[in-house]
Every structure is written in structure tokens, then in C-alpha cells.
Amino acid sequence: MRALEQLQRDVQEAELRLDPVRVGGVITEVGPSAFRVSGLSRHLKLGDVVSIAGSDRAQPGEVVRIDVAGVTIKSFDARVEAGVGDLAFRSRPMRLQPHRSWKGRVINALGAAVDGLGPLLQGPRSAPVDAEPPAAMTRDRVKKPIKSGVRVIDFFTPLCAGQRIGVFAGSGVGKSTMLAMLASSPGFDSVIIALVGERGREVREFLDDALGENRKLAVTVVSTADESAMMRRLAPKTAMALAEYFRDQGESVLLIVDSITRFAHAAREVALAAGEPAVARGYAPSVFSDLPKLLERAGPGESGGGSITGIFSVLVDGDDHNDPVADTIRGALDGHIVLDRAIADQGRYPAVNVLSSVSRLAHHVWSKEQRALVMKLRAMIARFESSRDLRLMGGYHAGSDPVMDQAVTFVPKIYEGMNQTLDDPPSTDAFRELANALQAEKAPT
């Protein structure tokens, strides 16, 4: 019986690799990054792949719209190199065949190596880039604490294995540096990184400077800003498929996507090309359904298996944290870390606003005493920040308010203790390290 089941799986895999019948049509319209094909409407469904015939290299594209007159194909290339009257044929579905040897490699959104180290070894089983998340009732609980190595996170917004958290920031506030610090976190079996819409020079900088010892455990999926919207839209899905592959091997996986906002921008471009209406700041309705579908794939696997700890950077356009994309992502995650431009302007890094940042699973990490201490320090920081204008105007006088006196004494030392750069060693015990920073003064009780 097992041999028969194995044979059936092998036949299904072979059917995915082979095209027994070529079905094609004629290109009737060509745009900068999309084209229309007639004669294929009855043979395709949304998401199928179509390739242009007769070119020197494969030019695959994805079906984004189907009507009676023809189909609209959005090309994975930045520019379509075809003319009216050329032939286009249905191609095999977009699937990956991950292998453990991919660790340490850099690939593009299509799963091809781009690091100059030769072709990738293909695994025996294919993995869909649009897989469904595990069923809700079969997923494991998220309870196991993990250390990120970033002091301010481990103290105020601690994480658990299998948690999904967002890093919300405007441009130039230290988002990429924060992710680089998180990428070197210990305790993971595999690290999957998706660099979506990044500047080309930042790719080498991230790989060479940020990963450190985790470089040999990492698979990096790169889609730079000059690539097509289809590639930028596909890159996080490819990274998620790889994370799912290693999770299913029972591994603890760290997934970093920088940034999920650029995935949303690419999805918007594809949706508008497919004829969807713009409903919220230019975003089409499908964008707001694609985001939670992608994010939900991260997290714990089935009981007894591995997990995907997801860290998703959110580029807040114009520092507006109520942007529709940021708001949608915030509601789908298990917490959010907010980087504040005003804090960065003061030279405090990571520029985390601890009053706006939340980890919804922190209660699994803190002891009762630690929770009480964190809440007290949050209240002290809130009092310190709310009185900033009063202190600047000279309205505060020491000795008139004991609570304010305590905040003025300790909060600057807390801020100093939370400072950390890429050159600093990772944090191992955030509570002990903060206590050492406060040792010059009597700590609050």
C-alpha cells in the first residue's frame, strides 16, 4: 500500500513538471509590463503561468485577468519584449523544489540562484508559493520564549517562537538596522530573509554585515526596487514557501520580510493592471485580502512540529501609522514595534517607542515580578514624556512631586541602558543589563 501511495505521489509530481499538450494563443496588445493574449481564455485560470514563444530566453508572466476576448498577462520581467502577433503558450505552474543545501544561498523570487555559486540542488518534492496556512484547530500553541538579542525588545516587547510581529517605521528611522540586529538572533535552526524592493547596494551590506554566524543558516530571497511588480509581489511568497518547507522538517524558523509594505505596493500595481478599482488611497480590494492570507501562513505549525517566527517590517508612508496597509497589517499580527522619528532625532537607537509598542504574547515570557516591573517602568516613562513641555519651560521643581522626581532620575538612565547598535554584543539578559545600567541610583520598587 505504501509503495502504491509513493507511486501516486511520483506521478502527480511528474504531471506538474511536464506539459503533455502545448496550449497557446496570439498576443493582441502589449504594454510596458503586461500584454493581452487571445485564444487562451477557455484554457487558463487566474494565477496560471504563460510564456512568450520564440524569444532567446523565457519570459514568463502570470494570468491576472480573464474575459471572453482574451487574458491579461503581467510579466515577471521588468519590460515585455514581444510584439503583436507573437505566440504565447501556457506553462507549468510556479512551484519551488526546496532543498536543505539552499541554506547560505541567495535566490530571486523565481527560486533561481543569483549569488554566482552555481545552480541550486532541487529537492524531491515541490512546494506551492501560494500554500494554505495550517488549519486553526491543528496548530500548536505559541508559548516558548525566545531571546531576540535586542535589549529593548526583550525587556518591553518580548517574543515567543511562532509569533508574528511587525516593525513599523517611516523611512530613515533605523528599520533596516533593527532587522539586521534581529536577523542574528540565536536559537533558530533556519533563517529566511525576503528583501523586497530594497536598493541594490543594501543587499550585500545586509548579508555581509548583519547575519554574522547566521549566514550559513540563511536563505535570502532578493527582489530589488528595479525589478517588476510581479517579482516584488512574488518574493515574500517564495520566502514563505521556503520557511514552510523547513518548518515541516521540524525546525524553528526565523522569517524576516523587509518590507511587507512594498509587497502591498506591488500587489496594488498588479491589481490595478487587472482592472480592479482603487478603494483606499489607491489600493484595490484584493490587496487587503492578500495581506492577511500571506501573514497567516507564518506562525506555529501543526502540534509537535516546527514553527515560523515572522518579523515583518512595515514602511509607514509619511509617518502615518493609520495608513490603510499599516492598519490592516497591525490587526493581523501578534504585536507591533513602533520606531519613532523623534526618538531617532535624539540619537537613541533602536528608536523604539516603548509606549506605542505591544507584544500580545508577552505574558508567556514575563514572570509575575517582571510584568509588574515593566508596567511600573512604562508608567514612569509615560509620566516623563507627558511632562516634557513643562520641564522645558522650567515649570518643574525637584521635591514638589516624588513620582516626577523618580521619573526624572531614572528614565534617562533607562533610555541609556536600552541603547544598542550593530557593533554591540547581543543582549543575553535584558533585565540584568538594565539593572546594571541603573546601579548608580537606587532602583524603583
Beta strands, then each sheet from edge to edge (+ up, - down):
strand 1: 24-30
strand 2: 34-38
strand 3: 49-52
strand 4: 60-67
strand 5: 70-75
strand 6: 87-91
strand 7: 95-96
strand 8: 106-107
strand 9: 127-128
strand 10: 145-146
strand 11: 159-160
strand 12: 164-169
strand 13: 190-198
strand 14: 218-224
strand 15: 252-258
strand 16: 299-300
strand 17: 307-315
strand 18: 335-338
strand 19: 358-359
sheet 1: 1+ 2- 5+ 4- 3+ 6- 1+
sheet 2: 7+ 9-
sheet 3: 8+ 14+ 13+ 15+ 17+ 12+ 18+ 19-
sheet 4: 8+ 14+ 13+ 15+ 17+ 16-
sheet 5: 10+ 11-
end
